[in-house]
Amino acid sequence: MTRILAAGLRGAGGSVSEDQVAALAFDGGLNGAIRAAIALLDVTFSDQTETPAAEAGAANRPSQPPVA
């Protein structure tokens, strides 16, 4: 997950390392970081003519990641 977020930040023009991303605090802790990674992947790989999953209510995705 750290690699996904770091790649997204670098792709957006930021110059951050994976270590810097690992040290970031996310609202909601690990769940917040997972939501950020999911949002990044949605934006990166979604069809731009469709409504983003976050706006559509993400009906196919649980509201929280499963607890191990």
N, CA, C and O atoms as a MOPAC input file, in Angstrom:
PM7 MOZYME 1SCF
protein

 N      0.82100 1    -1.17100 1     0.00000 1
 C      0.00000 1     0.00000 1     0.00000 1
 C      0.87400 1     1.24800 1     0.00000 1
 O      0.55600 1     2.23000 1    -0.67000 1
 N      1.96600 1     1.21300 1     0.74300 1
 C      2.87600 1     2.35500 1     0.78100 1
 C      3.41900 1     2.64900 1    -0.60700 1
 O      3.53100 1     3.81000 1    -1.00200 1
 N      3.75700 1     1.60100 1    -1.34800 1
 C      4.28000 1     1.79000 1    -2.70600 1
 C      3.24300 1     2.41100 1    -3.62200 1
 O      3.57800 1     3.26100 1    -4.44700 1
 N      1.99100 1     2.00300 1    -3.49100 1
 C      0.91900 1     2.56600 1    -4.31800 1
 C      0.76900 1     4.05200 1    -4.03700 1
 O      0.70900 1     4.86200 1    -4.96200 1
 N      0.70800 1     4.40700 1    -2.76200 1
 C      0.53800 1     5.82100 1    -2.40200 1
 C      1.74700 1     6.65400 1    -2.81400 1
 O      1.58700 1     7.76700 1    -3.31400 1
 N      2.95100 1     6.12800 1    -2.61200 1
 C      4.15900 1     6.86800 1    -3.00600 1
 C      4.19700 1     7.06900 1    -4.51300 1
 O      4.53300 1     8.15500 1    -4.98700 1
 N      3.85400 1     6.03300 1    -5.27000 1
 C      3.84500 1     6.15800 1    -6.73200 1
 C      2.82300 1     7.19400 1    -7.17600 1
 O      3.08600 1     7.97500 1    -8.09100 1
 N      1.65900 1     7.20500 1    -6.53500 1
 C      0.64500 1     8.19700 1    -6.87200 1
 C      1.09900 1     9.61200 1    -6.57900 1
 O      0.86700 1    10.51900 1    -7.37800 1
 N      1.74500 1     9.80700 1    -5.44200 1
 C      2.24200 1    11.14100 1    -5.10600 1
 C      3.35900 1    11.57900 1    -6.04800 1
 O      3.42200 1    12.74200 1    -6.44600 1
 N      4.23200 1    10.65000 1    -6.40000 1
 C      5.30200 1    10.99000 1    -7.35100 1
 C      4.72300 1    11.26600 1    -8.73000 1
 O      5.17800 1    12.17200 1    -9.42800 1
 N      3.72200 1    10.49000 1    -9.12300 1
 C      3.08600 1    10.70700 1   -10.42300 1
 C      2.37100 1    12.04500 1   -10.50300 1
 O      2.19500 1    12.59200 1   -11.59200 1
 N      1.96100 1    12.57000 1    -9.36900 1
 C      1.29800 1    13.87200 1    -9.31800 1
 C      2.30000 1    15.01400 1    -9.17400 1
 O      1.91200 1    16.17100 1    -9.00800 1
 N      3.58900 1    14.68500 1    -9.23700 1
 C      4.60500 1    15.73000 1    -9.19600 1
 C      5.31100 1    15.87800 1    -7.86500 1
 O      6.21700 1    16.70300 1    -7.74000 1
 N      4.92400 1    15.10800 1    -6.87700 1
 C      5.57800 1    15.18000 1    -5.57400 1
 C      6.89300 1    14.41600 1    -5.59100 1
 O      7.09600 1    13.52800 1    -6.41900 1
 N      7.75600 1    14.75700 1    -4.69800 1
 C      9.02400 1    14.02100 1    -4.58200 1
 C      9.10000 1    13.43400 1    -3.17900 1
 O      9.72400 1    13.99900 1    -2.28100 1
 N      8.44800 1    12.28200 1    -3.01300 1
 C      8.40800 1    11.63100 1    -1.71400 1
 C      8.93900 1    10.21200 1    -1.83700 1
 O      8.79000 1     9.56300 1    -2.87200 1
 N      9.54900 1     9.75300 1    -0.78300 1
 C     10.04100 1     8.37700 1    -0.75200 1
 C      8.98500 1     7.49500 1    -0.08200 1
 O      8.04800 1     7.99000 1     0.54500 1
 N      9.15500 1     6.19400 1    -0.22800 1
 C      8.24900 1     5.27100 1     0.43800 1
 C      8.35800 1     5.41100 1     1.95600 1
 O      7.36500 1     5.26400 1     2.66800 1
 N      9.55700 1     5.69400 1     2.44500 1
 C      9.72900 1     5.89400 1     3.89000 1
 C      8.94600 1     7.11000 1     4.37500 1
 O      8.36500 1     7.08300 1     5.45900 1
 N      8.93000 1     8.17800 1     3.57300 1
 C      8.17300 1     9.37000 1     3.95200 1
 C      6.67400 1     9.07600 1     3.96100 1
 O      5.95500 1     9.53100 1     4.85100 1
 N      6.20900 1     8.32300 1     2.98000 1
 C      4.78800 1     7.96700 1     2.94300 1
 C      4.44100 1     7.08300 1     4.14300 1
 O      3.38500 1     7.25300 1     4.75100 1
 N      5.31500 1     6.14800 1     4.48100 1
 C      5.07300 1     5.25900 1     5.62600 1
 C      4.95600 1     6.05300 1     6.92500 1
 O      4.27700 1     5.61800 1     7.85500 1
 N      5.60500 1     7.20100 1     6.99700 1
 C      5.58100 1     8.02200 1     8.20900 1
 C      4.37500 1     8.96200 1     8.25700 1
 O      4.14500 1     9.60600 1     9.28100 1
 N      3.60100 1     9.05500 1     7.17100 1
 C      2.44700 1     9.94900 1     7.14600 1
 C      1.34800 1     9.45200 1     8.06700 1
 O      1.18900 1     8.24800 1     8.27200 1
 N      0.59400 1    10.38900 1     8.61900 1
 C     -0.58200 1    10.05700 1     9.41800 1
 C     -1.81400 1    10.23100 1     8.53600 1
 O     -1.94400 1    11.23600 1     7.83800 1
 N     -2.70200 1     9.26900 1     8.56700 1
 C     -3.93600 1     9.33400 1     7.78300 1
 C     -5.11400 1     9.41300 1     8.73000 1
 O     -5.13400 1     8.74600 1     9.76500 1
 N     -6.11100 1    10.23900 1     8.37300 1
 C     -7.35700 1    10.24800 1     9.14200 1
 C     -7.92200 1     8.84000 1     9.09600 1
 O     -8.08800 1     8.27600 1     8.01400 1
 N     -8.21400 1     8.27400 1    10.23300 1
 C     -8.73100 1     6.91500 1    10.27800 1
 C     -7.65500 1     5.86000 1    10.36400 1
 O     -7.95600 1     4.66800 1    10.31200 1
 N     -6.38400 1     6.27600 1    10.49600 1
 C     -5.28500 1     5.31600 1    10.63600 1
 C     -5.11700 1     4.44800 1     9.41400 1
 O     -5.13800 1     4.94500 1     8.28800 1
 N     -4.94900 1     3.15300 1     9.62400 1
 C     -4.73900 1     2.22200 1     8.52500 1
 C     -5.92800 1     2.20700 1     7.57300 1
 O     -5.74800 1     2.14600 1     6.35700 1
 N     -7.14600 1     2.26400 1     8.11800 1
 C     -8.33300 1     2.30100 1     7.25900 1
 C     -8.32000 1     3.52700 1     6.35500 1
 O     -8.71800 1     3.44200 1     5.19300 1
 N     -7.87100 1     4.65300 1     6.86800 1
 C     -7.78100 1     5.86200 1     6.06200 1
 C     -6.74500 1     5.72800 1     4.96200 1
 O     -6.96500 1     6.20100 1     3.84700 1
 N     -5.62600 1     5.09600 1     5.25500 1
 C     -4.59800 1     4.86800 1     4.24200 1
 C     -5.11000 1     3.92700 1     3.16100 1
 O     -4.83800 1     4.12500 1     1.97700 1
 N     -5.84700 1     2.91000 1     3.56900 1
 C     -6.43100 1     1.98700 1     2.58900 1
 C     -7.43200 1     2.71000 1     1.70800 1
 O     -7.44600 1     2.50600 1     0.49400 1
 N     -8.27100 1     3.55600 1     2.30000 1
 C     -9.23300 1     4.33300 1     1.50300 1
 C     -8.51200 1     5.24800 1     0.51800 1
 O     -8.95400 1     5.40600 1    -0.62000 1
 N     -7.40500 1     5.85000 1     0.94700 1
 C     -6.63800 1     6.71600 1     0.04400 1
 C     -6.06000 1     5.91400 1    -1.11700 1
 O     -6.08200 1     6.37600 1    -2.25800 1
 N     -5.54600 1     4.72400 1    -0.84000 1
 C     -4.99200 1     3.88000 1    -1.90800 1
 C     -6.09200 1     3.44000 1    -2.87200 1
 O     -5.88200 1     3.42400 1    -4.08500 1
 N     -7.25900 1     3.08600 1    -2.34500 1
 C     -8.38200 1     2.69600 1    -3.20000 1
 C     -8.81700 1     3.85800 1    -4.07300 1
 O     -9.06700 1     3.67900 1    -5.26500 1
 N     -8.91100 1     5.05000 1    -3.49100 1
 C     -9.29800 1     6.22800 1    -4.26900 1
 C     -8.28500 1     6.51700 1    -5.37300 1
 O     -8.66100 1     6.87500 1    -6.48900 1
 N     -7.00300 1     6.36300 1    -5.05900 1
 C     -5.95900 1     6.57300 1    -6.06300 1
 C     -6.10700 1     5.57800 1    -7.20800 1
 O     -6.02800 1     5.95500 1    -8.37800 1
 N     -6.32000 1     4.31000 1    -6.87300 1
 C     -6.49300 1     3.29200 1    -7.91400 1
 C     -7.76300 1     3.54000 1    -8.72400 1
 O     -7.76300 1     3.35900 1    -9.94200 1
 N     -8.85500 1     3.95700 1    -8.05800 1
 C    -10.08600 1     4.28400 1    -8.78100 1
 C     -9.85500 1     5.38100 1    -9.80200 1
 O    -10.28200 1     5.26300 1   -10.95000 1
 N     -9.18300 1     6.44700 1    -9.39300 1
 C     -8.92800 1     7.56600 1   -10.30100 1
 C     -7.98900 1     7.15100 1   -11.43000 1
 O     -8.17000 1     7.55500 1   -12.57900 1
 N     -6.99400 1     6.34900 1   -11.09800 1
 C     -5.99900 1     5.94900 1   -12.08300 1
 C     -6.57200 1     5.02600 1   -13.13900 1
 O     -6.27200 1     5.18400 1   -14.32200 1
 N     -7.38500 1     4.07300 1   -12.74100 1
 C     -7.81100 1     3.02800 1   -13.66500 1
 C     -9.27900 1     3.08000 1   -14.06300 1
 O     -9.73000 1     2.22200 1   -14.82200 1
 N    -10.03200 1     4.04500 1   -13.58100 1
 C    -11.45200 1     4.10100 1   -13.93600 1
 C    -11.63000 1     4.78600 1   -15.28400 1
 O    -10.78400 1     5.55600 1   -15.73800 1
 N    -12.75500 1     4.47700 1   -15.89800 1
 C    -13.14500 1     5.13400 1   -17.14100 1
 C    -13.56200 1     6.56200 1   -16.77800 1
 O    -14.48000 1     6.75900 1   -15.98200 1
 N    -12.90000 1     7.53500 1   -17.34900 1
 C    -13.14500 1     8.93200 1   -16.97000 1
 C    -14.54300 1     9.41000 1   -17.34700 1
 O    -14.96600 1    10.46600 1   -16.87600 1
 N    -15.28100 1     8.66600 1   -18.18600 1
 C    -16.64000 1     9.06100 1   -18.53500 1
 C    -17.65600 1     8.54800 1   -17.52500 1
 O    -18.81100 1     8.97300 1   -17.54000 1
 N    -17.23300 1     7.62900 1   -16.63800 1
 C    -18.11700 1     7.09500 1   -15.61400 1
 C    -18.04000 1     7.93100 1   -14.35000 1
 O    -17.08500 1     8.68200 1   -14.15100 1
 N    -19.04600 1     7.80000 1   -13.49600 1
 C    -19.02600 1     8.45200 1   -12.19300 1
 C    -18.04600 1     7.69600 1   -11.31100 1
 O    -18.15400 1     6.47600 1   -11.19300 1
 N    -17.08600 1     8.38700 1   -10.68200 1
 C    -16.14300 1     7.69800 1    -9.79000 1
 C    -16.87700 1     6.91300 1    -8.71100 1
 O    -17.94300 1     7.32100 1    -8.25100 1
 N    -16.30100 1     5.78900 1    -8.31400 1
 C    -16.93100 1     4.91400 1    -7.32700 1
 C    -17.24500 1     5.64800 1    -6.03400 1
 O    -18.28000 1     5.39600 1    -5.41600 1
 N    -16.36500 1     6.55400 1    -5.61500 1
 C    -16.59100 1     7.28700 1    -4.36600 1
 C    -17.85900 1     8.13200 1    -4.45900 1
 O    -18.59400 1     8.26000 1    -3.48000 1
 N    -18.11900 1     8.71000 1    -5.63600 1
 C    -19.31100 1     9.53200 1    -5.81400 1
 C    -20.55400 1     8.67700 1    -6.00200 1
 O    -21.65200 1     9.09800 1    -5.63900 1
 N    -20.40100 1     7.48600 1    -6.56200 1
 C    -21.52900 1     6.60500 1    -6.81700 1
 C    -21.94400 1     5.83000 1    -5.57600 1
 O    -22.92500 1     5.08800 1    -5.61900 1
 N    -21.23000 1     5.98100 1    -4.48500 1
 C    -21.55700 1     5.29100 1    -3.25600 1
 C    -20.82800 1     3.97500 1    -3.08600 1
 O    -20.98200 1     3.30200 1    -2.06700 1
 N    -20.03900 1     3.60700 1    -4.07100 1
 C    -19.23400 1     2.37600 1    -4.02000 1
 C    -20.06500 1     1.19700 1    -3.53600 1
 O    -19.69100 1     0.51400 1    -2.58200 1
 N    -21.19200 1     0.96000 1    -4.19700 1
 C    -22.12200 1    -0.08000 1    -3.77700 1
 C    -21.49700 1    -1.46600 1    -3.75500 1
 O    -21.92200 1    -2.31800 1    -2.97500 1
 N    -20.50400 1    -1.70800 1    -4.58800 1
 C    -19.89600 1    -3.02900 1    -4.65000 1
 C    -18.76100 1    -3.21400 1    -3.65200 1
 O    -18.17100 1    -4.29300 1    -3.59400 1
 N    -18.44700 1    -2.21400 1    -2.88400 1
 C    -17.30400 1    -2.27900 1    -1.97600 1
 C    -17.78500 1    -2.08200 1    -0.53800 1
 O    -18.59900 1    -1.19600 1    -0.27800 1
 N    -17.29600 1    -2.89000 1     0.39000 1
 C    -17.67200 1    -2.68300 1     1.78500 1
 C    -17.18100 1    -1.32900 1     2.28900 1
 O    -16.19000 1    -0.80000 1     1.78600 1
 N    -17.86300 1    -0.77100 1     3.27100 1
 C    -17.49000 1     0.54200 1     3.78400 1
 C    -16.16900 1     0.51900 1     4.53600 1
 O    -15.49600 1     1.54500 1     4.62400 1
 N    -15.79000 1    -0.61600 1     5.07300 1
 C    -14.52700 1    -0.75100 1     5.80400 1
 C    -13.77900 1    -1.96100 1     5.27200 1
 O    -14.40100 1    -2.94700 1     4.87700 1
 N    -12.46000 1    -1.90100 1     5.25600 1
 C    -11.69600 1    -3.09700 1     4.87300 1
 C    -11.95600 1    -4.21400 1     5.87500 1
 O    -12.22500 1    -3.94500 1     7.04600 1
 N    -11.87800 1    -5.46500 1     5.42900 1
 C    -12.11300 1    -6.56300 1     6.36600 1
 C    -11.07200 1    -6.56900 1     7.48400 1
 O     -9.91600 1    -6.20000 1     7.27800 1
 N    -11.49400 1    -6.98500 1     8.63700 1
 C    -10.59200 1    -7.06200 1     9.78500 1
 C     -9.98800 1    -8.45800 1     9.81700 1
 O    -10.70100 1    -9.45900 1     9.74400 1
 N     -8.66000 1    -8.51100 1     9.92800 1
 C     -7.98100 1    -9.81200 1     9.93700 1
 C     -8.08000 1   -10.47400 1    11.27900 1
 O     -7.56300 1   -11.57600 1    11.46400 1

